[in-house]
Every structure is written in C-alpha cells, then in structure tokens.
Amino acid sequence: MTQAAVLWRYQVNKLNDWESLELFNLHAFKTTILPDDYLELSKGIIAYFEGLPLALEVFGGHLVRRPREQWESAFKRLQQIPDNQIQEQLKISFDGLDRDVKRIFLHIACFFVGMENDLVRIMLNDCGFYSEIGINVLKESCLLKVKGMNNELVMHNLVLDLGRAIVHEESPQNPGMRSLLWFHEDVDYVLQNDKETEAIEGISLVLSTPKETKIRSTSFARINNLRLLKMNNVHVTGSLEHLSNQLRWLCWHHYPLKYLQSNFQMEKLVVLDMRCSKIDTLWEGCKFLKSSKILNLSHSNFLKGTMDFNGVPMLETLLLEGCPSLLEVHSSIGVLVRLAHLNLKGCKELKNLPYSICMLNSLGYLNLIGCSNLDRLPENIGLLKNLTSLHIDGCNRSEPINYSRFLSIPSCLSLGRSPDSTRFLPNSISCLQSLTVLCANNCNVSDGDIPMEIGILSSLTTLDFGKNIFCFLPDCSLNLLSKLEQLVVDQCESLKSLSELPPNIKAISMDNCVSIERLPDVSSSKKSILFNLQKCSFVASNNMLKSNYVKRLRIDPQSNPLGIS
C-alpha cells in the first residue's frame, strides 16, 4: 500500500461520536463501558481526534490503566506536542515527501491553515518554493485539504500538530534554532535573547487583546533571515528599520500607529496585510516596493486616502473594504497594469473615483457596494475590457449609467440604488449579452424601472429582484430569457402577478410575497420546477397544483387554505 493510501484510509473512514467513544473505551479501558468520572474528558478527546480511528486507538492504548490526573496531563501535552506514537503513524506520509514539499507542509501547518489557497501560493512562491506542485502533492497525500468558497487550506488537528512537532524537534531546547515559531512563550524567549540567529524564517505572535508589555524593535535586529512575520495586537516600539530586509509577508492586524515608518525595508515584501489598523495614511509620498502584489488595509477606520501607486507597479490585489473615512483613491492608480482585484466595499465617504481607474486593463473584479456617497462611475469605465464582476449595490448615482459601455462584461453584475436615484436600469442594459447573473436585491425598484429590453439578455441564468416594491414584472420580457434557470422575488410585498415564465426555468422563490394574486400556469410544463411560496397569502391555482412537473411546492400552511405542503 502506498504512503498516501495509508493515511487516506484513516481520513476517509471516520467514525461518528458514538463509534469513536466505543473504540476509544475499548483501548483505554479494555471494555465498552465508560466510568462516569471519565465521561467529559473522554468526550473532549474524541472531539479533538475528529473520528480518526488510528488516533483513538493509539491514544487510548497510551492511557490504559493510568489515573485521571495522567489522562489530563497527557491530553494537555498532546495539544501542544502530540504523543510520539501518533506522530510516527501519521509521519508515514510525510517521510515520503521530497524536501521542498516537506518545507511547504511545515509552513502551512505553522502559519497558513485557514488562509486562501491562492494567497498562500503567492507567498510560498516568493519564498522560493514551487507551491502549485507542492500543495497538490499534499492534497494527494491527504495531509491537506482545500475547502469552501474561498478555497481555504484545511488540516486535521493531528496532521497540523505533526507538522508543528517536527519543527519543534529541530531544536527542542532552543527555540532560536528552529525555523518557525508560533508559541507565544517561544517567541518571547527569542525576542528577549541577545544572541543572533540565522535559523528563524517565520514568527507568529497573535494576541487576543493588545499586549501591555511592548516589544522593542531592536529585538528583531538579530533575526536576519526572517521572511514571514505575523503579529496581531502587538505594539513594537522603536524604528522598524530593524525588521529583516528579507520579509516577504507582513501581517500586522490592529497596527497601533497612524502611519508606517518610512525607514521600514520593504524591497522584497510581497504581501502587506494591515487590517483593522489605526493608519490614516500608509506613508507620505512615493515609496518603492517593487515586489508587492497584495495590499490589505480593510477595516482601517481612520484611513483617509491611499498612497501614490507609482511605487507599487506589481500590485495585483488592493483591499480597502470597510474603510468608512476613506475620502479618495490616488489618481496614480491607473499605473497598476497588473491590478486584477479592487475592493472598496463600505467606503461610505468616497465621493469620486479617479478617471485613471479606466486604465486598469487587468481589472476583473470591482466592488463598490455600500459606497453611498459615490456620485457616479467614471464615464469611460467601459474601457475595462477584462472586468467580469461589478458590484455597485447601494451607490447613490446622480446620473444614470450607460450600460452600453460594458460590452465585454462576461459574468456577474450586481446593481443597486438609493431611494433618490434618478433611474435604475436603462434600456442599454440589453448590450450586456454575456451577463449570466443579475442581482438587484433591495434596490427600491418600482414598476417601470425594469426595461422591456431585459429580455434580450440571452446568457442570463440567475435573476434576483428580491425585496423590491414593483407590482408586476414585464412578463413578455421574462419569457424571452431562454437560459434563465433561477428567479428570485422574495419579500416583494407589492407583487401581484407573475403570469409568464421562461422556457427553461428550474426554480422560483417567492417567499413572503403577501399580495400575490396570480401565478403562472405550469400544467403544460415538461420540466420539473421548484417553487418556494412560503408566507404567500393566496389560493393557489388549480392548474399549478395539478401539474405533475412541480417538483416541490412549499406553502405556509397558515396562509394556504387548501392545506397543501
């Protein structure tokens, strides 16, 4: 059996809580009967092992005939440095990896679990690793998983602890000789030690609340090869010039100062993540960061403006979400020929975007949701030929947008307006022939705001008009949407009629449409349709109820006199 297959067997065939408890008892007590005074502790242990049979067997055997005090001590020790027997079993797969993949595994285990795959790949690549291949190998070996909408890196607790134990064994007695540090006590020991160290490549010091004892910046001067530094709620006194010029990743959440010191050496910095900082200006003038690709200042409540972008020509991602004091984006943003992702969501004081933003030929994602004081989009924004996702919900536009400028947008357009906006959807929206998703939820849309030309959107698959105030939808336009599969009109409390449907519709959600009087006739439909009609106070049409092709009809029993569910 291959090494990958060995670990796969234990990761796939997980046990439920009852099976886990039974297996653990069998090895810890040599019986399935559990003493009452061990119940809660045993539950904690099986929860930690997440149904992994191997771990339950080995750890249960380790605790057999031991008193409760030793159980508690062993479990605490396991949470810091796993038991050697478990390590040796899980280490089968690790030992078969080549050196580069081993280092990638250790970096992820110590620093990057829970982070987005793409972000980690960028950082590891700039640290000299071949992360694309390495991460794939780790996935195949079942040492790593990529999950969720954001493709987050996930490790089983035991696998994560294996990686950290391997790093600990690099120098059990001297943290200064290890490559990566993440325990608060180990970091404190190294920063208080006057000896120079070449071994340390990464440090993580994450505190739940601001630390009362401040760290002197000179403590970093002896850590010459530091490439990864993560600090949360940490106050460093003195000049940042003492930080290593080898830094690739600086993650400093809740940075306590108003600006970043100009003498900070950032020539090789790839990712600067300073979320939730007190910064009002990142730095004065133009500072040259030739390697920086990602800048994240999200939720920095005091940030008033961005820096001169001429110094960051390689920037690919700019995240400024939730910066309520941001007044302007520097006009030099147009020089960022590689910028693909720009997030300004929730920047409530932002009134204008520089016209140079139209020069961002690589921009694919632009998020302006909640920019309620934004007067208008730049007139030539249609020049953004690679823009695939535009979100402008809640923008207060004094002038209607000419959507014919967006001929090349191929995927998603999220629209919105404030109640005093002059128009909602102009006729020229029909130019968006590649649009697949149109979301206009909670936009105060009334009758007449939706142009008949919406039916020309031949690629549209999802249409969301929920939480609006119209009474009727343009039926003659909807039935032209040949690719539309999902229609959402939830909480449209004034909606009275929905009489025509597109030919390939699969799901319709009308939750809380309390005024609905007429529903479409689906008796002749040849395809299954999912209806959500909860809280709809109406007598459902017999034609709908008799159709054999209504896949699921959910109606609130209290508002359905026919009692159908």
GUTIKE-758293 format. One record per residue (C-alpha): residue number from 1; x, y, z. Coordinates in steps of 0.1 Angstrom, whole numbers, m for minus. Example, Ala and Ser with C-alpha at 12.3 -4.5 7.8 and 13.67 -1.06 7.14 Angstrom:
<1 <123 m45 78>> <2 <137 m11 71>> 
***
This chain:
<1 <0 0 0>> <2 <14 35 m9>> <3 <20 60 19>> <4 <m8 82 5>> <5 <m32 53 7>> <6 <m23 46 43>> <7 <m33 80 55>> <8 <m63 81 32>> <9 <m77 50 49>> <10 <m77 68 82>> <11 <m90 101 70>> <12 <m119 89 48>> <13 <m133 62 72>> <14 <m141 85 101>> <15 <m163 74 129>> <16 <m193 92 144>> <17 <m192 103 180>> <18 <m208 71 194>> <19 <m185 48 174>> <20 <m155 70 184>> <21 <m164 67 221>> <22 <m168 30 218>> <23 <m135 24 201>> <24 <m117 47 225>> <25 <m132 30 255>> <26 <m122 m4 241>> <27 <m85 6 241>> <28 <m84 28 272>> <29 <m105 6 295>> <30 <m104 m27 276>> <31 <m142 m26 277>> <32 <m170 m5 261>> <33 <m183 6 295>> <34 <m171 40 304>> <35 <m167 52 341>> <36 <m188 82 348>> <37 <m160 103 361>> <38 <m141 100 327>> <39 <m171 109 305>> <40 <m165 146 299>> <41 <m127 141 295>> <42 <m133 113 270>> <43 <m157 134 250>> <44 <m131 161 248>> <45 <m105 136 235>> <46 <m128 121 208>> <47 <m138 156 197>> <48 <m102 165 193>> <49 <m95 135 172>> <50 <m125 141 149>> <51 <m134 104 145>> <52 <m99 93 133>> <53 <m97 56 143>> <54 <m59 54 143>> <55 <m56 83 168>> <56 <m83 69 190>> <57 <m66 35 192>> <58 <m31 48 198>> <59 <m40 74 224>> <60 <m65 51 241>> <61 <m38 24 244>> <62 <m14 50 258>> <63 <m39 59 287>> <64 <m48 23 297>> <65 <m48 18 334>> <66 <m35 53 341>> <67 <m51 76 367>> <68 <m73 105 357>> <69 <m45 131 365>> <70 <m22 114 340>> <71 <m51 115 314>> <72 <m55 152 318>> <73 <m17 158 317>> <74 <m13 136 285>> <75 <m42 154 268>> <76 <m27 188 275>> <77 <6 176 263>> <78 <m9 162 231>> <79 <m25 196 224>> <80 <10 212 225>> <81 <33 184 214>> <82 <15 152 202>> <83 <23 118 215>> <84 <53 102 197>> <85 <34 70 188>> <86 <7 90 169>> <87 <34 111 152>> <88 <52 80 140>> <89 <20 66 125>> <90 <10 99 107>> <91 <46 105 97>> <92 <44 77 72>> <93 <31 100 45>> <94 <53 130 55>> <95 <85 109 52>> <96 <77 101 16>> <97 <77 137 5>> <98 <107 155 m11>> <99 <125 183 8>> <100 <107 212 m9>> <101 <72 197 m3>> <102 <81 190 33>> <103 <90 226 39>> <104 <57 237 23>> <105 <39 214 46>> <106 <56 228 77>> <107 <50 264 67>> <108 <13 257 62>> <109 <10 238 94>> <110 <26 266 114>> <111 <12 297 97>> <112 <m13 292 69>> <113 <m41 269 79>> <114 <m74 286 73>> <115 <m60 310 47>> <116 <m69 312 10>> <117 <m50 288 m13>> <118 <m42 315 m39>> <119 <m28 339 m13>> <120 <m6 312 3>> <121 <7 301 m31>> <122 <18 336 m39>> <123 <37 339 m6>> <124 <53 305 m9>> <125 <64 310 m45>> <126 <82 342 m35>> <127 <99 323 m7>> <128 <115 301 m33>> <129 <90 272 m32>> <130 <71 256 m61>> <131 <38 258 m42>> <132 <15 248 m70>> <133 <31 213 m72>> <134 <37 211 m35>> <135 <1 218 m24>> <136 <m12 193 m50>> <137 <11 167 m36>> <138 <0 174 0>> <139 <m36 171 m11>> <140 <m30 138 m28>> <141 <m12 126 3>> <142 <m42 136 24>> <143 <m21 159 46>> <144 <m40 189 33>> <145 <m75 198 20>> <146 <m88 228 2>> <147 <m124 236 11>> <148 <m151 262 9>> <149 <m160 290 m15>> <150 <m127 308 m7>> <151 <m106 276 m12>> <152 <m92 277 23>> <153 <m64 254 34>> <154 <m76 228 60>> <155 <m56 203 81>> <156 <m68 177 105>> <157 <m58 186 141>> <158 <m34 157 143>> <159 <m18 164 110>> <160 <m13 201 119>> <161 <2 190 152>> <162 <25 166 134>> <163 <40 195 114>> <164 <45 216 144>> <165 <61 188 164>> <166 <86 182 135>> <167 <96 219 137>> <168 <98 217 175>> <169 <122 187 171>> <170 <146 209 151>> <171 <158 222 184>> <172 <137 211 214>> <173 <157 231 240>> <174 <165 263 220>> <175 <136 280 201>> <176 <162 303 184>> <177 <175 274 164>> <178 <141 264 149>> <179 <129 276 115>> <180 <94 286 125>> <181 <79 300 158>> <182 <43 302 168>> <183 <41 296 206>> <184 <39 329 225>> <185 <64 317 251>> <186 <90 307 224>> <187 <86 340 206>> <188 <91 359 239>> <189 <122 338 246>> <190 <138 346 213>> <191 <130 383 214>> <192 <145 386 248>> <193 <176 367 239>> <194 <206 388 227>> <195 <220 361 205>> <196 <220 364 167>> <197 <201 337 148>> <198 <201 327 112>> <199 <177 298 116>> <200 <143 316 121>> <201 <124 321 89>> <202 <89 329 103>> <203 <74 342 135>> <204 <37 344 145>> <205 <27 364 176>> <206 <m11 365 178>> <207 <m27 380 209>> <208 <m64 382 215>> <209 <m61 417 231>> <210 <m34 444 229>> <211 <m3 434 248>> <212 <6 456 278>> <213 <43 448 276>> <214 <57 465 244>> <215 <83 448 222>> <216 <114 467 213>> <217 <121 468 176>> <218 <158 461 182>> <219 <148 426 193>> <220 <142 418 156>> <221 <176 430 145>> <222 <193 397 153>> <223 <168 377 132>> <224 <185 381 99>> <225 <166 357 77>> <226 <130 365 88>> <227 <107 361 58>> <228 <73 357 74>> <229 <60 379 103>> <230 <25 378 117>> <231 <15 400 146>> <232 <m19 407 160>> <233 <m25 433 188>> <234 <12 439 192>> <235 <29 472 198>> <236 <65 474 187>> <237 <84 504 200>> <238 <113 520 181>> <239 <123 520 145>> <240 <110 494 121>> <241 <143 496 102>> <242 <154 467 124>> <243 <130 443 107>> <244 <147 419 83>> <245 <151 431 47>> <246 <142 395 37>> <247 <105 399 47>> <248 <80 386 21>> <249 <49 386 43>> <250 <40 412 70>> <251 <6 405 86>> <252 <1 431 114>> <253 <m36 434 124>> <254 <m45 462 147>> <255 <m14 482 139>> <256 <m14 509 166>> <257 <2 539 148>> <258 <m12 564 122>> <259 <14 556 95>> <260 <40 531 85>> <261 <75 543 92>> <262 <94 553 60>> <263 <126 535 71>> <264 <110 501 70>> <265 <128 480 45>> <266 <102 465 21>> <267 <120 459 m11>> <268 <112 421 m11>> <269 <78 424 6>> <270 <50 406 m14>> <271 <21 408 9>> <272 <13 437 33>> <273 <m18 429 55>> <274 <m26 456 80>> <275 <m63 451 85>> <276 <m81 469 114>> <277 <m52 493 118>> <278 <m52 529 131>> <279 <m34 541 100>> <280 <m48 573 84>> <281 <m21 575 57>> <282 <0 545 49>> <283 <30 566 41>> <284 <38 601 27>> <285 <49 605 m9>> <286 <60 576 m31>> <287 <77 546 m16>> <288 <91 520 m40>> <289 <80 484 m33>> <290 <90 465 m65>> <291 <78 431 m53>> <292 <44 439 m36>> <293 <14 421 m50>> <294 <m12 423 m23>> <295 <m21 452 m1>> <296 <m49 448 25>> <297 <m59 478 47>> <298 <m95 466 52>> <299 <m115 478 82>> <300 <m89 506 90>> <301 <m114 531 103>> <302 <m92 561 102>> <303 <m77 557 67>> <304 <m84 589 47>> <305 <m65 583 15>> <306 <m43 559 m4>> <307 <m7 563 m12>> <308 <10 571 m45>> <309 <7 539 m65>> <310 <37 546 m87>> <311 <59 528 m62>> <312 <40 495 m64>> <313 <39 486 m101>> <314 <34 448 m94>> <315 <3 452 m73>> <316 <m24 427 m82>> <317 <m49 429 m53>> <318 <m60 461 m34>> <319 <m84 455 m5>> <320 <m99 486 12>> <321 <m132 471 24>> <322 <m148 488 54>> <323 <m127 520 55>> <324 <m155 545 64>> <325 <m132 575 65>> <326 <m116 570 30>> <327 <m121 602 10>> <328 <m101 595 m21>> <329 <m82 570 m42>> <330 <m50 584 m55>> <331 <m51 593 m92>> <332 <m19 573 m99>> <333 <m39 540 m96>> <334 <m41 539 m134>> <335 <m4 528 m135>> <336 <m13 494 m119>> <337 <m13 474 m151>> <338 <m15 441 m131>> <339 <m43 451 m107>> <340 <m70 424 m110>> <341 <m90 428 m78>> <342 <m101 461 m62>> <343 <m125 461 m32>> <344 <m138 494 m19>> <345 <m170 479 m3>> <346 <m184 501 25>> <347 <m162 531 19>> <348 <m191 554 27>> <349 <m173 588 24>> <350 <m158 580 m10>> <351 <m174 605 m35>> <352 <m154 600 m67>> <353 <m132 575 m84>> <354 <m103 588 m104>> <355 <m108 586 m142>> <356 <m74 568 m144>> <357 <m92 538 m130>> <358 <m104 532 m165>> <359 <m68 524 m175>> <360 <m67 492 m154>> <361 <m67 467 m182>> <362 <m63 437 m160>> <363 <m91 446 m136>> <364 <m116 417 m133>> <365 <m133 424 m100>> <366 <m146 458 m88>> <367 <m166 460 m56>> <368 <m183 493 m47>> <369 <m212 480 m26>> <370 <m223 505 1>> <371 <m203 534 m13>> <372 <m234 556 m6>> <373 <m218 589 m14>> <374 <m203 579 m47>> <375 <m217 604 m72>> <376 <m210 584 m104>> <377 <m188 559 m121>> <378 <m161 573 m144>> <379 <m176 580 m179>> <380 <m151 557 m197>> <381 <m154 528 m173>> <382 <m164 507 m203>> <383 <m127 506 m212>> <384 <m122 480 m185>> <385 <m123 452 m211>> <386 <m114 424 m187>> <387 <m140 434 m160>> <388 <m160 403 m152>> <389 <m177 412 m119>> <390 <m190 447 m110>> <391 <m209 453 m77>> <392 <m225 487 m71>> <393 <m253 479 m47>> <394 <m264 510 m27>> <395 <m244 536 m47>> <396 <m261 570 m49>> <397 <m257 578 m85>> <398 <m268 613 m96>> <399 <m266 603 m133>> <400 <m278 571 m150>> <401 <m251 547 m162>> <402 <m248 540 m199>> <403 <m245 502 m197>> <404 <m236 500 m234>> <405 <m201 507 m220>> <406 <m199 473 m205>> <407 <m200 452 m237>> <408 <m173 429 m225>> <409 <m185 420 m190>> <410 <m190 382 m192>> <411 <m202 370 m158>> <412 <m218 390 m130>> <413 <m233 424 m125>> <414 <m247 434 m91>> <415 <m268 466 m92>> <416 <m284 488 m66>> <417 <m295 523 m59>> <418 <m306 546 m31>> <419 <m342 557 m30>> <420 <m335 591 m45>> <421 <m315 577 m75>> <422 <m329 591 m108>> <423 <m331 558 m127>> <424 <m325 521 m122>> <425 <m319 501 m153>> <426 <m315 519 m186>> <427 <m326 504 m219>> <428 <m289 500 m229>> <429 <m286 471 m204>> <430 <m295 449 m233>> <431 <m259 454 m245>> <432 <m247 430 m218>> <433 <m251 399 m239>> <434 <m226 378 m218>> <435 <m242 386 m184>> <436 <m251 355 m165>> <437 <m261 368 m131>> <438 <m281 400 m124>> <439 <m287 409 m88>> <440 <m308 439 m79>> <441 <m319 429 m44>> <442 <m333 456 m21>> <443 <m329 484 m46>> <444 <m363 501 m43>> <445 <m372 490 m78>> <446 <m408 500 m88>> <447 <m430 494 m119>> <448 <m414 509 m150>> <449 <m378 507 m136>> <450 <m372 474 m154>> <451 <m369 480 m192>> <452 <m385 456 m217>> <453 <m351 451 m232>> <454 <m341 429 m203>> <455 <m355 400 m223>> <456 <m326 403 m247>> <457 <m301 392 m221>> <458 <m296 359 m238>> <459 <m270 345 m214>> <460 <m288 353 m181>> <461 <m292 322 m158>> <462 <m300 339 m125>> <463 <m322 369 m118>> <464 <m327 383 m83>> <465 <m352 411 m78>> <466 <m359 404 m41>> <467 <m370 430 m16>> <468 <m383 455 m42>> <469 <m416 475 m45>> <470 <m429 467 m80>> <471 <m464 452 m86>> <472 <m457 435 m119>> <473 <m427 421 m138>> <474 <m426 425 m176>> <475 <m438 390 m184>> <476 <m433 394 m221>> <477 <m396 400 m215>> <478 <m391 373 m189>> <479 <m403 345 m212>> <480 <m376 355 m238>> <481 <m349 346 m213>> <482 <m342 312 m228>> <483 <m313 303 m204>> <484 <m328 317 m171>> <485 <m329 289 m145>> <486 <m335 308 m112>> <487 <m358 336 m105>> <488 <m359 352 m70>> <489 <m386 378 m60>> <490 <m386 371 m22>> <491 <m402 397 0>> <492 <m416 417 m29>> <493 <m447 425 m8>> <494 <m464 445 m36>> <495 <m460 419 m63>> <496 <m495 409 m75>> <497 <m489 389 m106>> <498 <m464 365 m122>> <499 <m481 351 m152>> <500 <m454 341 m177>> <501 <m422 320 m172>> <502 <m390 315 m192>> <503 <m390 281 m210>> <504 <m361 266 m190>> <505 <m368 279 m155>> <506 <m359 254 m127>> <507 <m365 273 m95>> <508 <m387 302 m84>> <509 <m386 317 m49>> <510 <m414 340 m38>> <511 <m411 339 m1>> <512 <m433 364 17>> <513 <m450 378 m15>> <514 <m481 386 6>> <515 <m500 404 m22>> <516 <m496 378 m49>> <517 <m529 371 m67>> <518 <m519 353 m99>> <519 <m493 326 m105>> <520 <m482 311 m138>> <521 <m499 281 m154>> <522 <m474 253 m154>> <523 <m499 225 m162>> <524 <m483 220 m196>> <525 <m447 222 m184>> <526 <m425 193 m194>> <527 <m398 200 m168>> <528 <m396 199 m131>> <529 <m398 233 m113>> <530 <m390 241 m77>> <531 <m414 266 m62>> <532 <m409 284 m28>> <533 <m442 300 m19>> <534 <m438 304 19>> <535 <m459 331 36>> <536 <m479 337 4>> <537 <m514 346 13>> <538 <m533 334 m18>> <539 <m554 305 m31>> <540 <m530 285 m54>> <541 <m543 280 m89>> <542 <m556 245 m96>> <543 <m536 243 m127>> <544 <m503 246 m108>> <545 <m514 222 m81>> <546 <m525 196 m106>> <547 <m492 197 m126>> <548 <m470 166 m124>> <549 <m440 187 m131>> <550 <m440 209 m99>> <551 <m410 193 m82>> <552 <m416 208 m48>> <553 <m443 232 m37>> <554 <m436 248 m3>> <555 <m466 268 10>> <556 <m470 282 45>> <557 <m499 261 60>> <558 <m513 291 78>> <559 <m518 311 46>> <560 <m528 281 24>> <561 <m565 273 27>> <562 <m561 242 7>> <563 <m536 227 32>> <564 <m511 217 6>> <565 <m474 214 16>> 
***
